[in-house]
Amino acid sequence: MAVAGFEIPALLPVKGCQLGATFADIKGVKPAKVVRDDVVVLRFAPGSSVAGVFTKNAFCAAPVTLCREYLGGAVEAFVINAGNANACTGDQGLSHAKQTCQAAADIAGVKPHQIMPFSTGVIGEPLPVSRLTTALPKAWETLSEDNWLRAARGIMTTDTRPKGVSKTLIIDGKTVTITGISKGAGMIKPNMATMLGYVVTDATIAQPLLQSILSRAADKSFNRITVDGDTSTNDSCMLVATGGSGCAEIASEDDANYPVIAQAITEVLMQLAHAIVADAEGATKFVAINVQQGETSKESLRVAYAVAHSPLVKTALFACDPNWGRIVAAIGYAGVQGLDASKVNVFLGDVQIVANGARAASYTEEAGQKVMDQDRITITIELARGSAEETVWTSDFSHEYVTINAEYRS
Amino acid sequence: MAVAGFEIPALLPVKGCQLGATFADIKGVKPAKVVRDDVVVLRFAPGSSVAGVFTKNAFCAAPVTLCREYLGGAVEAFVINAGNANACTGDQGLSHAKQTCQAAADIAGVKPHQIMPFSTGVIGEPLPVSRLTTALPKAWETLSEDNWLRAARGIMTTDTRPKGVSKTLIIDGKTVTITGISKGAGMIKPNMATMLGYVVTDATIAQPLLQSILSRAADKSFNRITVDGDTSTNDSCMLVATGGSGCAEIASEDDANYPVIAQAITEVLMQLAHAIVADAEGATKFVAINVQQGETSKESLRVAYAVAHSPLVKTALFACDPNWGRIVAAIGYAGVQGLDASKVNVFLGDVQIVANGARAASYTEEAGQKVMDQDRITITIELARGSAEETVWTSDFSHEYVTINAEYRS
């Protein structure tokens, strides 16, 4: 199940970025049920700038540890495997991640620290590193600029569909392309939880500026989506600028082209993030929770997350039940000090359901029902305390959510 | 569905407390599907001490507002209705709660502020107050000291079974009885979320001391259980001492009888709280999460709640899947500053699953599975930071949880 309208469009090649994929049976299904790519390689032109943001989970996975270490160096390739997270695997896990980098470096003719490893899948199982390294040459053979869709498919785990988006813009008379792919279908929440995102542009952007663009864009996109409130050990979102378009380097926020490229990259990240929510495990609804009139951004976010994480709100959304009492209860326990409940307004789409803390006189169950029956729903909350506004995106909890998460390992 | 082994035992009468119940069709089902008591009255001997703790939700319900106001006065009766929460009902809701008190006061021959009202059920619908007040005389006619089980049943909403416990002890050569009942089956969490608890003893205890006993006992029981992380607008837990046993008044912590009665009351509250978890919506597991070696109680609690609230852990529990990676991920994002993941240990029952942040060498899937197959599971987490220990109790997320919460209003 997944919310309609978020299907992957055609993905445009980006000059200076080749992609490859192969099947290595990382999950170790015997006999392998489905032969589906589970190893993906991204190869960048030498001199590409690479930026990254990573999980804040105290138990970060071995590959994340290496990526953090290698960030800022002359990275030329990403090796991504699905089926095993190589997380909570101790020293052995770190050794496995290093072996992966070494094997890829040998093929690419670069140093191991020029390869960044990424893993997604079950936590705590040893990575079958020899199956991975054995498969790497095959992945390398498939490298092509036209392989974005295959790569998008290869990084999937419980995702029901690949996720990606492309955008073009003109900078200095040259066409610049941005293409990104993402994966993640549950365990999604602020701080990049359980998702991988790879966005590549052929613009030329200096690394420090690229990192700043990514950090801000991630904060408005991947850090504002939540499915079940869990953050994973492996989340990573990478932004690469290959310079393949041949346009002049953008190195500072004072560059006239900075706002244009930053905005376009942010939009790509938002679309990738929304696609993750729309394909959340068992999702039937795509829900925006917009909190206005907070005293601070922090309290607006607190309220938005309290509503977004409430299993009672999420099951009501699944049931298409305009049970606004559950929304109001979640606002009430969000922990906003001194919140005056008698001033709070709540809207379901355009329909006001709560006026001054009680059911709006104009509200009818029919009007609420009409909004709830839609696939995309916006819940707007006015706190009457200030002007801070925040939006987070989430999905509902369905029977299928329980099924998927109860059966993921079997 | 409910975890076995928590069935209600025989409940002992408490001198000075009479209970009555009747059906008032508060929910307004037409035609009423099941004629089940939904109005309950507790009547106390004049001079009883009454203590209470209430929800911290900013949207507290009208009856909670009145209870807070009346606390400390000469309260002589409780009127409880199921089927409608009278929450987020604005001035009309407050007026309905006051009408309820007035009607009960007229019957009992006392003042309205000597009656405390309680409501549980759907939020935001007007309380059908005339059906309630019309039914009150009938409830009064049934008043009897032997009516505890009927009262326990009358306060149920989505509960699958009534909850109660009795305990006796000897004070000054006299037998003292403590009997309590509770309700709540979902939306349960710290700060008394969506539950009602009524504990009555025939000991004689001064009100300020009674309040202090209740606050501490609630903190170790009702404030340490969580099902879905939502706190309700109506949660209330009341403790009444009627003095009916004729034993000497206990008025200070220096009284030799204080620790004895305080301990017994705490045990009653813990049993009532655990019964709520074991009957949580769709629960198949009763899970204790014990966090040891925290630097502070606060951080131990944070970790315990992060694990207890993780939908991924909860669905794994339902699936009897020893997916310790999900437990570790939840510990990692609990927000403990400077947590050294490489020192953390985790046990499932007696089986060590994580040693120093990675899978324990001795761990086998079979051993983990054996623990997960049990109805009652303890997860022990050692943080290696200090000596603060906290335990919270929770349940799993099943298909039935989604079904119940998606269909509660229909």
Interface residues (C-beta under 8 A of the other chain):
Chain A: K56 N57 A58 F59 C60 A85 A87 C88 T89 G90 Q92 G93 V122 I123 G124 G186 M187 N191 A193 D228 G229 D230 T231 S232 T233 H309 S310 P311 L312 T315 A316 F318 A319 D321 N323 W324 G325 R326 V328 A329 A330 I331 G332 Y333 V336 L339 A341 S342 V344 V354 N356 G357 A358 R359 F397 S398 H399 Y401 V402 T403 N405 A406 E407 Y408 R409 S410
Chain B: K56 N57 A58 F59 C60 A85 A87 C88 T89 G90 Q92 G93 V122 I123 G124 G186 M187 N191 A193 D228 G229 D230 T231 S232 T233 H309 S310 P311 L312 T315 A316 F318 A319 D321 N323 W324 G325 R326 V328 A329 A330 I331 G332 Y333 V336 L339 A341 S342 V344 V354 N356 G357 A358 R359 F397 S398 H399 Y401 V402 T403 N405 A406 E407 Y408 R409 S410
